[in-house]
Amino acid sequence: MKWVTTAVAVEIAATGLILVISPLLFGRLVFGDELSEPGQALGRLGGIALLGLALTSWPDASTRPVARAMLAYNLLATVYLGYLGIIGKLVGVLLWPAVVLHLIFAALLAAERSAARA
């Protein structure tokens, strides 16, 4: 299941790139609202961090520390984005698809870790 970590690395890199290039677009699509100037700056900084995480997995995303970091990122993103959706604030057209995508990736990464231990 090495493809899982590669797919997650691509998703993380794409999210980071979108945040760096256009945090306004990201805010509209995921949160359904514009980001303030400080929000845009923070979004770009977060995008840079995500690109850094994605680059740690290049060319091999299957190493344990990288897979563990990806699992933590996807679990925490699922919980936080789900929370935002449940309280009904900051809900854009891509919020729930993002929750589902992060949940699927977290489950696949957890399954991959379990299979590697067995």
C-alpha positions, 0 to 999 in steps of 0.5 A: 500500500505504498501508493497511500503515502504517495497519494497523501503526499500529493494531496498535502503538496496540492493543499500547500501550493493552493494556500501559498498561491491563493489563500483567498480562494482556499478560504472561499472554497473550504470555509465559505468566506473571505480571509482577512489579511492576517488570515491570508498571511497565516494561510500562506505560512501554513501552506509553506509548512505543508509543502515542507511536510510534502517534501520530507516524503520525496522521493519515498513517502513510506518511511515511518516518521513521514507516514506517522506525521501524515497520519497525525496531520490527517487525523487532526485535520479531520477532527478540526474541519469536522468540528467547524462543519458541525458548529455550522460556521465557516462552511464552504462547498469543499469543507465536507469533501475535505473532511471525508478525504482526510478521514479516508487518508487517515484510515488508509494510513492507519491500516497501512501502519497496522499491516506493516506491524503484522 
